[in-house]
Amino acid sequence: MAKSTVSLPVFCLLLLSFDSGILLKLAKGQGKTWCVAKPSTDDAALASNINSACNDLGSLGWNCSQIQPNGACFEPDTLINHASFAMNSYYQAFGRQEHNCYFLSSGLVTISDPSYGNCQYV
Ligand SMILES: *[C@@H]1O[C@H](CO)[C@@H](O)[C@H](O)[C@H]1NC(C)=O
């Protein structure tokens, strides 16, 4: 009896440190995160995000050719799809910080890769 009460705090401490390690890993998503447009974003904001993200990407030598006609991410030809791709490229190119996916609160950081078919999100 005395033996188990003595070892209980040690056991809990071990459990705690084990758990926080797992949580930290989950929180960091094993490294990679992506940025997408919130589904509730209106068209004007989506269009504005595409323009500003693609424009700023140009200064780093990136471009948005994938969401132009014949680009791998052009289809589906919707603003939300194009905005998500552009916003993610911006997020990745500018350092993958929380504020790189802000877009006046229309950006959403996700731990699942939004890539589909031939459309590869960087
Ligand atoms: C866009 O970037 C890609 C990859 O860096 C490059 O191959 C392509 O030529 C660029 N397109 C334009 C229009 O600049």
The ligand as an SDF file (V2000), in Angstrom:
LIG
                    3D

 14 14  0  0  0  0  0  0  0  0999 V2000
    5.7210   30.7350  -62.7790 C   0  0  0  0  0  0  0  0  0  0  0  0
    6.5870   30.0000  -61.9320 O   0  0  0  0  0  0  0  0  0  0  0  0
    6.9500   28.7410  -62.4630 C   0  0  0  0  0  0  0  0  0  0  0  0
    7.7280   28.0020  -61.4000 C   0  0  0  0  0  0  0  0  0  0  0  0
    8.7030   28.8150  -60.8280 O   0  0  0  0  0  0  0  0  0  0  0  0
    7.7160   28.9510  -63.7610 C   0  0  0  0  0  0  0  0  0  0  0  0
    8.0730   27.7170  -64.3120 O   0  0  0  0  0  0  0  0  0  0  0  0
    6.8450   29.7210  -64.7510 C   0  0  0  0  0  0  0  0  0  0  0  0
    7.5750   30.0070  -65.9070 O   0  0  0  0  0  0  0  0  0  0  0  0
    6.3390   31.0080  -64.1320 C   0  0  0  0  0  0  0  0  0  0  0  0
    5.3490   31.6090  -65.0230 N   0  0  0  0  0  0  0  0  0  0  0  0
    5.3310   32.9090  -65.2540 C   0  0  0  0  0  0  0  0  0  0  0  0
    4.2130   33.3830  -66.1300 C   0  0  0  0  0  0  0  0  0  0  0  0
    6.1390   33.6960  -64.7900 O   0  0  0  0  0  0  0  0  0  0  0  0
  1  2  1  0
  1 10  1  0
  2  3  1  0
  3  4  1  0
  3  6  1  0
  4  5  1  0
  6  7  1  0
  6  8  1  0
  8  9  1  0
  8 10  1  0
 10 11  1  0
 11 12  1  0
 12 13  1  0
 12 14  2  0
M  END
$$$$
